[in-house]
Amino acid sequence: MFEIFMPKLRVNHVFDIDLEGLYEQGYRGIITDLDNTLVGAKAPLATPELVDWFEKVKKIGFKLVIVSNNNLDRVSKFATPLDIEFVHKAKKPTGASFLRGMKLMGLSPKETIMVGDQLMTDVYGGNRQGLFTVLVLPISVQDEGFGTRINRRLERIVKSRLGKSGLWLEEDKHK
């Protein structure tokens, strides 16, 4: 029952994702969350290291879309200077936002990776659409909104249940 919340891959940060390996496996697009996945929730712009990562993603051949539950102003100020397409007010984990992201890239679920920091929105929503889901550690939980704080509490329950069934092993956590 709780397996739908299980990511296919767990890493500390987007920089730890084996992009070349996933490309070799046939993945061609990345849908990524914004807040606490790429930058802290209050950070307005990408860090130089993240800009380099975006360039690497594109150089390998991936298409990239940001899908965020945040508002137009927040997401566009981050994505537009980087020339990255985006979906704002996504209402994740509903499927429409993931489908819209794939449509922007012209890709199918079998070709698409979902990267995010939340089990309840990013991983659950991505898994429901048949995407390869990657869970990263949140960059900062200090500035998270009310809804995200509730999701974090629900995540602890889900992780506990997954742990009891042997699926969520803390020693495997975010290598």
Backbone as JSON Lines, residues from 0, in Angstrom:
{"i":0,"aa":"M","n":[0.81,-1.19,0.0],"ca":[0.0,0.0,0.0],"c":[0.86,1.27,0.0]}
{"i":1,"aa":"F","n":[1.9,1.28,0.81],"ca":[2.75,2.47,0.92],"c":[3.86,2.5,-0.12]}
{"i":2,"aa":"E","n":[3.97,1.44,-0.94],"ca":[5.01,1.37,-1.95],"c":[4.93,2.51,-2.96]}
{"i":3,"aa":"I","n":[3.75,3.08,-3.15],"ca":[3.56,4.18,-4.09],"c":[4.35,5.43,-3.67]}
{"i":4,"aa":"F","n":[4.77,5.47,-2.4],"ca":[5.55,6.59,-1.89],"c":[7.05,6.35,-1.98]}
{"i":5,"aa":"M","n":[7.44,5.18,-2.45],"ca":[8.85,4.81,-2.47],"c":[9.54,5.34,-3.73]}
{"i":6,"aa":"P","n":[10.57,6.19,-3.56],"ca":[11.3,6.66,-4.75],"c":[12.15,5.54,-5.34]}
{"i":7,"aa":"K","n":[12.44,5.66,-6.62],"ca":[13.32,4.68,-7.27],"c":[14.77,4.9,-6.87]}
{"i":8,"aa":"L","n":[15.09,6.16,-6.51],"ca":[16.46,6.51,-6.16],"c":[16.43,7.57,-5.07]}
{"i":9,"aa":"R","n":[17.35,7.47,-4.1],"ca":[17.49,8.47,-3.04],"c":[18.93,8.98,-3.05]}
{"i":10,"aa":"V","n":[19.07,10.3,-3.13],"ca":[20.39,10.94,-3.12],"c":[20.34,12.16,-2.22]}
{"i":11,"aa":"N","n":[21.51,12.68,-1.89],"ca":[21.55,13.87,-1.05],"c":[21.11,15.12,-1.79]}
{"i":12,"aa":"H","n":[21.57,15.28,-3.03],"ca":[21.33,16.51,-3.78],"c":[21.27,16.18,-5.27]}
{"i":13,"aa":"V","n":[20.73,17.08,-6.05],"ca":[20.66,16.85,-7.5],"c":[22.03,16.57,-8.1]}
{"i":14,"aa":"F","n":[23.08,17.14,-7.5],"ca":[24.43,16.95,-8.02],"c":[24.9,15.5,-7.9]}
{"i":15,"aa":"D","n":[24.21,14.71,-7.07],"ca":[24.59,13.31,-6.86],"c":[23.9,12.34,-7.82]}
{"i":16,"aa":"I","n":[23.04,12.85,-8.67],"ca":[22.32,11.99,-9.63],"c":[23.27,11.61,-10.76]}
{"i":17,"aa":"D","n":[23.31,10.33,-11.08],"ca":[24.13,9.83,-12.19],"c":[23.4,10.11,-13.51]}
{"i":18,"aa":"L","n":[23.56,11.31,-14.01],"ca":[22.86,11.73,-15.21],"c":[23.23,10.89,-16.42]}
{"i":19,"aa":"E","n":[24.52,10.62,-16.59],"ca":[24.97,9.83,-17.74],"c":[24.35,8.43,-17.71]}
{"i":20,"aa":"G","n":[24.35,7.82,-16.53],"ca":[23.78,6.48,-16.39],"c":[22.29,6.45,-16.72]}
{"i":21,"aa":"L","n":[21.56,7.45,-16.24],"ca":[20.12,7.49,-16.53],"c":[19.86,7.76,-18.01]}
{"i":22,"aa":"Y","n":[20.71,8.59,-18.62],"ca":[20.56,8.84,-20.06],"c":[20.8,7.55,-20.85]}
{"i":23,"aa":"E","n":[21.81,6.8,-20.44],"ca":[22.1,5.52,-21.1],"c":[20.94,4.54,-20.97]}
{"i":24,"aa":"Q","n":[20.17,4.66,-19.88],"ca":[19.01,3.79,-19.67],"c":[17.79,4.23,-20.49]}
{"i":25,"aa":"G","n":[17.89,5.34,-21.2],"ca":[16.81,5.75,-22.07],"c":[16.0,6.94,-21.59]}
{"i":26,"aa":"Y","n":[16.35,7.49,-20.44],"ca":[15.63,8.67,-19.95],"c":[16.11,9.89,-20.73]}
{"i":27,"aa":"R","n":[15.15,10.76,-21.09],"ca":[15.47,11.92,-21.91],"c":[14.99,13.24,-21.33]}
{"i":28,"aa":"G","n":[14.22,13.19,-20.26],"ca":[13.7,14.42,-19.68],"c":[13.67,14.37,-18.17]}
{"i":29,"aa":"I","n":[13.83,15.56,-17.58],"ca":[13.78,15.69,-16.12],"c":[12.74,16.73,-15.77]}
{"i":30,"aa":"I","n":[11.78,16.31,-14.96],"ca":[10.87,17.24,-14.31],"c":[11.44,17.43,-12.92]}
{"i":31,"aa":"T","n":[11.64,18.65,-12.51],"ca":[12.19,18.89,-11.19],"c":[11.33,19.88,-10.42]}
{"i":32,"aa":"D","n":[11.22,19.64,-9.14],"ca":[10.61,20.58,-8.22],"c":[11.58,21.75,-8.07]}
{"i":33,"aa":"L","n":[11.12,22.85,-7.49],"ca":[11.98,24.01,-7.3],"c":[12.41,24.16,-5.84]}
{"i":34,"aa":"D","n":[11.47,24.53,-4.98],"ca":[11.8,24.89,-3.6],"c":[12.28,23.69,-2.79]}
{"i":35,"aa":"N","n":[13.45,23.83,-2.21],"ca":[14.11,22.84,-1.39],"c":[14.59,21.61,-2.15]}
{"i":36,"aa":"T","n":[14.45,21.65,-3.47],"ca":[15.03,20.63,-4.34],"c":[16.23,21.22,-5.06]}
{"i":37,"aa":"L","n":[16.01,22.37,-5.69],"ca":[17.09,23.05,-6.43],"c":[17.75,24.13,-5.59]}
{"i":38,"aa":"V","n":[16.95,24.9,-4.88],"ca":[17.43,25.96,-3.99],"c":[16.51,26.02,-2.77]}
{"i":39,"aa":"G","n":[16.93,26.72,-1.73],"ca":[16.07,26.93,-0.58],"c":[14.8,27.65,-0.96]}
{"i":40,"aa":"A","n":[13.76,27.5,-0.17],"ca":[12.45,28.05,-0.49],"c":[12.46,29.58,-0.64]}
{"i":41,"aa":"K","n":[13.4,30.24,-0.03],"ca":[13.46,31.71,-0.12],"c":[14.57,32.21,-1.05]}
{"i":42,"aa":"A","n":[15.34,31.32,-1.62],"ca":[16.43,31.72,-2.52],"c":[15.84,32.1,-3.88]}
{"i":43,"aa":"P","n":[16.03,33.34,-4.33],"ca":[15.39,33.78,-5.56],"c":[16.02,33.26,-6.84]}
{"i":44,"aa":"L","n":[17.33,32.99,-6.81],"ca":[18.04,32.63,-8.03],"c":[18.89,31.38,-7.84]}
{"i":45,"aa":"A","n":[19.29,30.8,-8.96],"ca":[20.14,29.62,-8.93],"c":[21.55,29.99,-8.49]}
{"i":46,"aa":"T","n":[22.19,29.08,-7.77],"ca":[23.59,29.26,-7.41],"c":[24.46,28.98,-8.64]}
{"i":47,"aa":"P","n":[25.7,29.46,-8.66],"ca":[26.59,29.15,-9.8],"c":[26.75,27.63,-10.0]}
{"i":48,"aa":"E","n":[26.82,26.88,-8.9],"ca":[26.95,25.43,-9.0],"c":[25.72,24.82,-9.67]}
{"i":49,"aa":"L","n":[24.54,25.34,-9.35],"ca":[23.31,24.84,-9.96],"c":[23.23,25.22,-11.44]}
{"i":50,"aa":"V","n":[23.67,26.42,-11.79],"ca":[23.71,26.83,-13.19],"c":[24.61,25.87,-13.98]}
{"i":51,"aa":"D","n":[25.74,25.49,-13.4],"ca":[26.63,24.52,-14.05],"c":[25.94,23.17,-14.21]}
{"i":52,"aa":"W","n":[25.17,22.77,-13.19],"ca":[24.44,21.49,-13.26],"c":[23.41,21.53,-14.39]}
{"i":53,"aa":"F","n":[22.67,22.64,-14.51],"ca":[21.7,22.77,-15.6],"c":[22.4,22.64,-16.96]}
{"i":54,"aa":"E","n":[23.56,23.26,-17.1],"ca":[24.32,23.17,-18.35],"c":[24.73,21.73,-18.63]}
{"i":55,"aa":"K","n":[25.15,21.01,-17.59],"ca":[25.52,19.6,-17.74],"c":[24.31,18.77,-18.18]}
{"i":56,"aa":"V","n":[23.17,19.02,-17.55],"ca":[21.93,18.31,-17.89],"c":[21.63,18.48,-19.37]}
{"i":57,"aa":"K","n":[21.7,19.71,-19.85],"ca":[21.39,20.0,-21.25],"c":[22.46,19.44,-22.19]}
{"i":58,"aa":"K","n":[23.72,19.51,-21.77],"ca":[24.82,19.0,-22.61],"c":[24.7,17.5,-22.82]}
{"i":59,"aa":"I","n":[24.28,16.78,-21.77],"ca":[24.09,15.33,-21.89],"c":[22.98,15.03,-22.88]}
{"i":60,"aa":"G","n":[22.0,15.92,-22.97],"ca":[20.9,15.72,-23.91],"c":[19.53,15.71,-23.29]}
{"i":61,"aa":"F","n":[19.45,15.93,-21.99],"ca":[18.16,15.95,-21.31],"c":[17.39,17.23,-21.62]}
{"i":62,"aa":"K","n":[16.07,17.08,-21.69],"ca":[15.16,18.21,-21.66],"c":[14.82,18.43,-20.19]}
{"i":63,"aa":"L","n":[14.43,19.65,-19.83],"ca":[14.23,19.98,-18.43],"c":[13.03,20.89,-18.26]}
{"i":64,"aa":"V","n":[12.19,20.59,-17.27],"ca":[11.03,21.41,-16.92],"c":[10.95,21.49,-15.41]}
{"i":65,"aa":"I","n":[10.69,22.67,-14.88],"ca":[10.43,22.84,-13.46],"c":[8.92,22.78,-13.24]}
{"i":66,"aa":"V","n":[8.49,21.91,-12.33],"ca":[7.07,21.81,-11.97],"c":[6.98,22.11,-10.49]}
{"i":67,"aa":"S","n":[6.35,23.23,-10.17],"ca":[6.32,23.73,-8.8],"c":[4.9,24.08,-8.37]}
{"i":68,"aa":"N","n":[4.61,23.84,-7.11],"ca":[3.33,24.26,-6.55],"c":[3.33,25.75,-6.22]}
{"i":69,"aa":"N","n":[4.46,26.4,-6.36],"ca":[4.56,27.81,-6.03],"c":[3.91,28.68,-7.12]}
{"i":70,"aa":"N","n":[3.84,29.99,-6.86],"ca":[3.13,30.91,-7.75],"c":[3.98,31.33,-8.96]}
{"i":71,"aa":"L","n":[3.32,31.98,-9.91],"ca":[3.96,32.41,-11.15],"c":[5.15,33.31,-10.9]}
{"i":72,"aa":"D","n":[5.01,34.28,-10.03],"ca":[6.1,35.23,-9.77],"c":[7.36,34.5,-9.29]}
{"i":73,"aa":"R","n":[7.2,33.63,-8.3],"ca":[8.34,32.89,-7.73],"c":[9.03,32.03,-8.79]}
{"i":74,"aa":"V","n":[8.24,31.23,-9.5],"ca":[8.81,30.26,-10.43],"c":[9.39,30.95,-11.67]}
{"i":75,"aa":"S","n":[8.7,31.95,-12.19],"ca":[9.2,32.61,-13.4],"c":[10.47,33.4,-13.14]}
{"i":76,"aa":"K","n":[10.59,34.03,-11.97],"ca":[11.81,34.78,-11.66],"c":[13.02,33.86,-11.56]}
{"i":77,"aa":"F","n":[12.79,32.61,-11.17],"ca":[13.88,31.64,-11.09],"c":[14.18,31.04,-12.48]}
{"i":78,"aa":"A","n":[13.14,30.59,-13.17],"ca":[13.31,29.81,-14.39],"c":[13.61,30.63,-15.64]}
{"i":79,"aa":"T","n":[13.0,31.79,-15.78],"ca":[13.13,32.57,-17.01],"c":[14.58,32.97,-17.32]}
{"i":80,"aa":"P","n":[15.36,33.49,-16.36],"ca":[16.75,33.84,-16.69],"c":[17.59,32.64,-17.13]}
{"i":81,"aa":"L","n":[17.15,31.44,-16.75],"ca":[17.88,30.21,-17.09],"c":[17.36,29.58,-18.38]}
{"i":82,"aa":"D","n":[16.32,30.18,-18.96],"ca":[15.69,29.65,-20.17],"c":[15.18,28.22,-19.95]}
{"i":83,"aa":"I","n":[14.5,28.02,-18.8],"ca":[13.92,26.72,-18.46],"c":[12.41,26.87,-18.43]}
{"i":84,"aa":"E","n":[11.73,25.97,-19.14],"ca":[10.26,25.99,-19.11],"c":[9.78,25.55,-17.73]}
{"i":85,"aa":"F","n":[8.57,25.96,-17.4],"ca":[8.06,25.64,-16.07],"c":[6.54,25.54,-16.05]}
{"i":86,"aa":"V","n":[6.06,24.86,-15.02],"ca":[4.64,24.8,-14.68],"c":[4.54,25.31,-13.26]}
{"i":87,"aa":"H","n":[3.74,26.35,-13.05],"ca":[3.55,26.91,-11.71],"c":[2.16,26.52,-11.19]}
{"i":88,"aa":"K","n":[1.95,26.71,-9.9],"ca":[0.68,26.32,-9.26],"c":[0.27,24.92,-9.72]}
{"i":89,"aa":"A","n":[1.21,24.0,-9.64],"ca":[1.06,22.68,-10.23],"c":[0.04,21.78,-9.52]}
{"i":90,"aa":"K","n":[-0.21,22.05,-8.26],"ca":[-1.14,21.21,-7.48],"c":[-0.67,19.76,-7.4]}
{"i":91,"aa":"K","n":[0.65,19.59,-7.3],"ca":[1.17,18.23,-7.1],"c":[0.61,17.71,-5.78]}
{"i":92,"aa":"P","n":[0.22,16.49,-5.71],"ca":[0.57,15.35,-6.57],"c":[-0.43,15.04,-7.69]}
{"i":93,"aa":"T","n":[-1.36,15.95,-8.0],"ca":[-2.29,15.65,-9.08],"c":[-1.53,15.4,-10.38]}
{"i":94,"aa":"G","n":[-2.08,14.55,-11.21],"ca":[-1.38,14.12,-12.41],"c":[-1.26,15.15,-13.51]}
{"i":95,"aa":"A","n":[-2.15,16.12,-13.55],"ca":[-2.17,17.07,-14.66],"c":[-0.85,17.82,-14.81]}
{"i":96,"aa":"S","n":[-0.23,18.2,-13.7],"ca":[1.02,18.97,-13.79],"c":[2.16,18.13,-14.35]}
{"i":97,"aa":"F","n":[2.21,16.86,-13.99],"ca":[3.25,15.98,-14.52],"c":[3.03,15.74,-16.02]}
{"i":98,"aa":"L","n":[1.77,15.55,-16.4],"ca":[1.44,15.37,-17.81],"c":[1.79,16.63,-18.61]}
{"i":99,"aa":"R","n":[1.53,17.79,-18.03],"ca":[1.86,19.04,-18.72],"c":[3.38,19.18,-18.88]}
{"i":100,"aa":"G","n":[4.13,18.83,-17.85],"ca":[5.59,18.87,-17.94],"c":[6.1,17.95,-19.03]}
{"i":101,"aa":"M","n":[5.56,16.73,-19.1],"ca":[5.98,15.8,-20.15],"c":[5.6,16.31,-21.53]}
{"i":102,"aa":"K","n":[4.42,16.92,-21.63],"ca":[3.99,17.48,-22.92],"c":[4.93,18.6,-23.37]}
{"i":103,"aa":"L","n":[5.36,19.47,-22.44],"ca":[6.3,20.53,-22.79],"c":[7.6,19.97,-23.35]}
{"i":104,"aa":"M","n":[8.0,18.79,-22.85],"ca":[9.23,18.16,-23.32],"c":[9.01,17.23,-24.51]}
{"i":105,"aa":"G","n":[7.74,16.88,-24.77],"ca":[7.43,15.94,-25.84],"c":[7.86,14.53,-25.51]}
{"i":106,"aa":"L","n":[7.73,14.15,-24.23],"ca":[8.22,12.84,-23.78],"c":[7.12,12.02,-23.11]}
{"i":107,"aa":"S","n":[7.37,10.72,-23.01],"ca":[6.46,9.8,-22.34],"c":[6.94,9.55,-20.91]}
{"i":108,"aa":"P","n":[6.09,8.93,-20.09],"ca":[6.52,8.61,-18.72],"c":[7.77,7.73,-18.68]}
{"i":109,"aa":"K","n":[7.91,6.81,-19.61],"ca":[9.06,5.9,-19.62],"c":[10.37,6.62,-19.89]}
{"i":110,"aa":"E","n":[10.29,7.86,-20.4],"ca":[11.49,8.63,-20.73],"c":[11.76,9.75,-19.72]}
{"i":111,"aa":"T","n":[10.93,9.81,-18.66],"ca":[10.94,10.98,-17.79],"c":[11.32,10.66,-16.35]}
{"i":112,"aa":"I","n":[12.14,11.52,-15.78],"ca":[12.59,11.44,-14.39],"c":[11.91,12.57,-13.62]}
{"i":113,"aa":"M","n":[11.46,12.28,-12.41],"ca":[10.92,13.31,-11.52],"c":[11.85,13.45,-10.33]}
{"i":114,"aa":"V","n":[12.35,14.66,-10.08],"ca":[13.26,14.92,-8.97],"c":[12.59,15.88,-8.0]}
{"i":115,"aa":"G","n":[12.55,15.5,-6.73],"ca":[11.95,16.37,-5.73],"c":[12.36,16.0,-4.33]}
{"i":116,"aa":"D","n":[11.96,16.85,-3.37],"ca":[12.35,16.65,-1.98],"c":[11.21,16.14,-1.09]}
{"i":117,"aa":"Q","n":[10.03,15.93,-1.65],"ca":[8.89,15.51,-0.84],"c":[8.28,14.2,-1.33]}
{"i":118,"aa":"L","n":[8.07,13.28,-0.4],"ca":[7.4,12.02,-0.74],"c":[5.95,12.25,-1.13]}
{"i":119,"aa":"M","n":[5.26,13.14,-0.42],"ca":[3.82,13.29,-0.55],"c":[3.4,13.99,-1.84]}
{"i":120,"aa":"T","n":[4.27,14.76,-2.43],"ca":[3.92,15.49,-3.66],"c":[4.74,15.0,-4.85]}
{"i":121,"aa":"D","n":[6.05,15.11,-4.75],"ca":[6.94,14.8,-5.88],"c":[7.01,13.31,-6.18]}
{"i":122,"aa":"V","n":[7.32,12.51,-5.17],"ca":[7.49,11.07,-5.38],"c":[6.14,10.4,-5.63]}
{"i":123,"aa":"Y","n":[5.18,10.66,-4.8],"ca":[3.85,10.06,-4.96],"c":[3.26,10.42,-6.32]}
{"i":124,"aa":"G","n":[3.28,11.71,-6.65],"ca":[2.73,12.14,-7.93],"c":[3.48,11.56,-9.11]}
{"i":125,"aa":"G","n":[4.81,11.54,-9.03],"ca":[5.61,10.98,-10.11],"c":[5.4,9.48,-10.27]}
{"i":126,"aa":"N","n":[5.34,8.77,-9.15],"ca":[5.1,7.32,-9.22],"c":[3.74,7.01,-9.82]}
{"i":127,"aa":"R","n":[2.74,7.79,-9.48],"ca":[1.39,7.58,-10.03],"c":[1.37,7.73,-11.54]}
{"i":128,"aa":"Q","n":[2.28,8.53,-12.08],"ca":[2.34,8.74,-13.53],"c":[3.34,7.8,-14.21]}
{"i":129,"aa":"G","n":[4.0,6.94,-13.44],"ca":[4.94,5.98,-14.02],"c":[6.31,6.56,-14.32]}
{"i":130,"aa":"L","n":[6.7,7.64,-13.62],"ca":[8.0,8.27,-13.83],"c":[9.06,7.61,-12.95]}
{"i":131,"aa":"F","n":[10.32,7.79,-13.32],"ca":[11.44,7.36,-12.49],"c":[11.63,8.47,-11.45]}
{"i":132,"aa":"T","n":[11.35,8.17,-10.19],"ca":[11.36,9.19,-9.15],"c":[12.66,9.2,-8.37]}
{"i":133,"aa":"V","n":[13.16,10.41,-8.13],"ca":[14.39,10.62,-7.37],"c":[14.06,11.55,-6.21]}
{"i":134,"aa":"L","n":[14.34,11.1,-5.0],"ca":[14.14,11.9,-3.8],"c":[15.47,12.48,-3.35]}
{"i":135,"aa":"V","n":[15.5,13.8,-3.19],"ca":[16.69,14.47,-2.66],"c":[16.36,14.97,-1.25]}
{"i":136,"aa":"L","n":[17.41,15.16,-0.46],"ca":[17.2,15.77,0.85],"c":[16.78,17.22,0.66]}
{"i":137,"aa":"P","n":[15.85,17.71,1.5],"ca":[15.48,19.13,1.38],"c":[16.67,20.02,1.71]}
{"i":138,"aa":"I","n":[16.82,21.09,0.95],"ca":[17.94,22.01,1.15],"c":[17.81,22.74,2.48]}
{"i":139,"aa":"S","n":[16.61,23.18,2.81],"ca":[16.37,23.88,4.07],"c":[14.92,23.71,4.46]}
{"i":140,"aa":"V","n":[14.68,23.3,5.69],"ca":[13.29,23.16,6.15],"c":[12.87,24.37,6.99]}
{"i":141,"aa":"Q","n":[13.76,25.33,7.15],"ca":[13.48,26.51,7.98],"c":[12.37,27.38,7.42]}
{"i":142,"aa":"D","n":[12.34,27.55,6.11],"ca":[11.4,28.49,5.49],"c":[10.21,27.81,4.82]}
{"i":143,"aa":"E","n":[9.93,26.57,5.19],"ca":[8.85,25.86,4.53],"c":[7.49,26.38,4.99]}
{"i":144,"aa":"G","n":[6.54,26.34,4.07],"ca":[5.19,26.79,4.36],"c":[4.42,25.78,5.19]}
{"i":145,"aa":"F","n":[3.23,26.18,5.58],"ca":[2.38,25.36,6.45],"c":[2.07,24.01,5.83]}
{"i":146,"aa":"G","n":[1.7,24.01,4.54],"ca":[1.36,22.76,3.86],"c":[2.53,21.8,3.8]}
{"i":147,"aa":"T","n":[3.71,22.32,3.55],"ca":[4.89,21.47,3.48],"c":[5.23,20.9,4.84]}
{"i":148,"aa":"R","n":[5.04,21.69,5.9],"ca":[5.3,21.17,7.25],"c":[4.35,20.02,7.59]}
{"i":149,"aa":"I","n":[3.12,20.1,7.15],"ca":[2.17,19.0,7.35],"c":[2.63,17.79,6.54]}
{"i":150,"aa":"N","n":[3.05,18.02,5.29],"ca":[3.55,16.92,4.47],"c":[4.74,16.23,5.11]}
{"i":151,"aa":"R","n":[5.62,16.99,5.75],"ca":[6.8,16.39,6.41],"c":[6.36,15.46,7.54]}
{"i":152,"aa":"R","n":[5.32,15.84,8.26],"ca":[4.81,14.96,9.33],"c":[4.24,13.68,8.74]}
{"i":153,"aa":"L","n":[3.49,13.81,7.65],"ca":[2.94,12.63,6.99],"c":[4.06,11.75,6.44]}
{"i":154,"aa":"E","n":[5.12,12.37,5.94],"ca":[6.27,11.62,5.43],"c":[6.88,10.73,6.51]}
{"i":155,"aa":"R","n":[6.97,11.25,7.74],"ca":[7.54,10.45,8.83],"c":[6.71,9.19,9.07]}
{"i":156,"aa":"I","n":[5.39,9.32,8.97],"ca":[4.5,8.16,9.14],"c":[4.73,7.16,8.01]}
{"i":157,"aa":"V","n":[4.77,7.66,6.78],"ca":[4.97,6.79,5.62],"c":[6.33,6.09,5.7]}
{"i":158,"aa":"K","n":[7.38,6.83,6.05],"ca":[8.71,6.23,6.17],"c":[8.73,5.15,7.24]}
{"i":159,"aa":"S","n":[8.03,5.4,8.33],"ca":[7.94,4.4,9.4],"c":[7.27,3.12,8.9]}
{"i":160,"aa":"R","n":[6.17,3.27,8.18],"ca":[5.46,2.1,7.63],"c":[6.32,1.38,6.6]}
{"i":161,"aa":"L","n":[6.99,2.14,5.75],"ca":[7.88,1.52,4.76],"c":[9.04,0.81,5.45]}
{"i":162,"aa":"G","n":[9.53,1.39,6.53],"ca":[10.6,0.77,7.3],"c":[10.17,-0.54,7.92]}
{"i":163,"aa":"K","n":[8.96,-0.57,8.45],"ca":[8.44,-1.81,9.07],"c":[8.27,-2.92,8.05]}
{"i":164,"aa":"S","n":[8.05,-2.54,6.79],"ca":[7.9,-3.57,5.76],"c":[9.24,-3.88,5.07]}
{"i":165,"aa":"G","n":[10.32,-3.24,5.55],"ca":[11.64,-3.51,5.02],"c":[11.99,-2.75,3.75]}
{"i":166,"aa":"L","n":[11.17,-1.81,3.35],"ca":[11.42,-1.06,2.12],"c":[12.25,0.2,2.33]}
{"i":167,"aa":"W","n":[12.12,0.82,3.49],"ca":[12.83,2.08,3.77],"c":[13.9,1.79,4.8]}
{"i":168,"aa":"L","n":[15.11,1.61,4.35],"ca":[16.21,1.33,5.25],"c":[17.01,2.6,5.45]}
{"i":169,"aa":"E","n":[17.13,3.05,6.68],"ca":[17.83,4.3,6.96],"c":[19.3,4.23,6.59]}
{"i":170,"aa":"E","n":[19.9,3.04,6.69],"ca":[21.33,2.96,6.32],"c":[21.53,3.12,4.82]}
{"i":171,"aa":"D","n":[20.48,2.93,4.01],"ca":[20.57,3.16,2.57],"c":[20.27,4.61,2.22]}
{"i":172,"aa":"K","n":[19.86,5.37,3.21],"ca":[19.38,6.72,2.99],"c":[20.42,7.6,2.35]}
{"i":173,"aa":"H","n":[20.06,8.18,1.25],"ca":[20.8,9.26,0.61],"c":[22.32,9.09,0.64]}
{"i":174,"aa":"K","n":[22.77,8.12,-0.1],"ca":[24.21,7.87,-0.19],"c":[24.89,8.96,-0.95]}
